[in-house]
Amino acid sequence: MVFYLRGVTMVSLIKVVTALLPLAVLQSTEAFSPSTQSHASSTSPILTSSRLQHITGTSQSASKSSLRNSSSQSNEDAFTGFANVGFLILAGGTGSRMKANMPKQFLQLRSAPVLHYSLDLFLEKLPSYCKQHNLSPPAHVVLVLDPKYQPEYQHILDKYKHKLAFANPGAERQGSVENGLNKLIQLAGPSCEFIAVHDSARPLVTIPEILAVVSDALAHGAAVLGVPCKATIKETDDGVFVKRTIPRSRLWEVHTPQVVKIEALLRGFEKVARESLEVTDDVSIIEALGEPVKLTRGEYTNLKITTPEDMDVAEAILVERGQGDIRLL
């Protein structure tokens, strides 16, 4: 097998193969509409569907079938769309681990900056899907963006002036979510009952994943995309010696979007502030309230751009999907 991908290390190639394994395409995607996945056959010499099948000894369709999620399937019939769901895109981070001269959400990924993939998904592709399937589209999208970059995105905001709005980032993630939530409430009022928080550094999330996690949140009050951990996890006290091995069967790697009922999130913010609790993501706030959070099984391809190697992996996935150019204007 020959890989034509410049500047890719062996670690990157391993990441590509791991990320694209058919077992990564999980049950919630087929439960809603496999046609939205749009994994077109690629003539790229990087990784093709036939090669993936050869590596794993199984087809992608067989993998999907064997991993069907009955809970998401049962929610499909009652799902009518996103009329009461607002979307929040977090793009205020600095991305220091990328070792780049700009935040990672502005780095070029094939045809567009990383951030544009999320904007295109929530402002174009998802509304188009909703129209085709008689679902109500998202009414509002809030983009949390540093004020110094907002002028560069003003032309996009003008195009979607009744759907897209800016919010300023906070000192930490929680502050950014609070600012975005306040803007969402200001725009939508009581008609918006749920908020879906997405990290712009995850440009590869799919429409089927969004349908599944939102449907689960509507049914359970809160839901988060995630996948079972594949790596063995060791716990340590000092970073030098292993304390114990944590059973992998109980561990999930959590992705975004994370979808939460706004009323519960506001109560959670109050509890976190009152008790000075440390939370690392949005559903942790709901966990602090002692309320359930549904795990919605997603795809391993919904990776977070964190290091330079992740850009290579993301590009390979986009090639495999047959992803077209992103054009917001």
C-alpha positions, 0 to 999 in steps of 0.5 A, a space after each residue: 500500500 502506498 500513502 501519498 500524504 506529504 509530511 505525515 509521520 508513522 504516528 499520523 498514518 496509524 491515527 488515520 487508519 484508526 479513525 477511519 475503521 468501519 467500526 467507527 461508524 456507529 448505530 445512530 447514523 444508520 438509525 436516522 438516515 445513512 444517505 446523509 453520511 455521503 461517504 462517497 467512494 474515493 479514488 484517493 490513494 490515501 485510504 479507500 473503502 475497499 482497503 478499509 474493508 481489507 484491513 478489518 475483514 468486514 464491510 462498513 454496512 455490516 459494522 453499522 448494522 451490528 452496532 445499531 442503537 435501539 434508544 436512538 432508533 426509538 426516539 426517531 419516530 417522535 423527532 420533529 426537528 430543532 424548533 426548540 434547540 439553539 446551537 452554540 459554536 465555541 471558537 474562542 480558544 487559542 490552540 497553543 498545542 498546535 504550535 501555529 501562528 494563529 488559533 487552530 479554528 482558523 487554520 486551513 483544512 482543505 478548502 476552508 478554515 476549520 471553523 467554517 466546517 461547523 458554520 457550514 454544517 449548522 447554517 447550510 447543510 443541517 437546514 437543507 437536510 431539515 427542509 428535505 425531511 420536513 423537520 424544523 431547522 435550527 432557528 439560531 446559531 451563536 458563535 463565541 468568538 474573540 472580538 478581535 476576530 469578529 470583524 473578519 466574520 462580519 460578512 458571514 454574520 450579515 448573510 445570516 443576520 437573522 440566524 447567526 450572532 456573536 458572543 464574546 468568550 469567557 476566561 474559561 469554557 464555562 464562561 464562554 458557554 454562559 455568554 453564548 447561552 445569554 445571547 441565545 436566550 436574548 435572541 430566542 426567548 422562551 421558545 428555545 428550551 435546549 442548547 447544543 454546544 459544539 467545539 469548533 475544533 471538531 469539524 467532522 461531526 455528521 448530521 446523523 450524529 447531531 440528529 441522534 444526540 439532539 433526539 436523545 436530549 429531548 427524550 432524557 433532558 441531556 445527552 452527549 456524543 461519545 465513543 467507548 475508549 479503545 486505549 488502555 487507561 492507567 491512573 497515576 498520582 505522580 506522573 511517574 508510576 502507575 497506580 492502577 489500570 482503569 477498566 476500559 469497559 466503563 470508559 467513554 471518550 466524550 465529544 460534542 455537541 453536548 445538548 442540555 435543557 437550558 433550565 437545567 443548565 442555568 440551575 447548574 451554573 448557580 450550583 457550580 458558582 455557589 459551591 465552587 465546583 470544578 467542571 470540565 464540560 457542559 454535561 458535567 454541570 448536569 451531573 453535578 445536579 444529580 440528573 441523568 445524561 444520556 450517552 449517545 454513541 457517535 463516530 470515532 471520526 469526530 476527532 478534535 483538532 489538537 495537534 498538527 498530526 490531527 490536521 493530516 487525519 482530518 484531511 484524510 477523512 474528508 477525502 474518504 468522505 468525498 467532501 466538497 468545498 466549503 463556500 459560505 459566501 
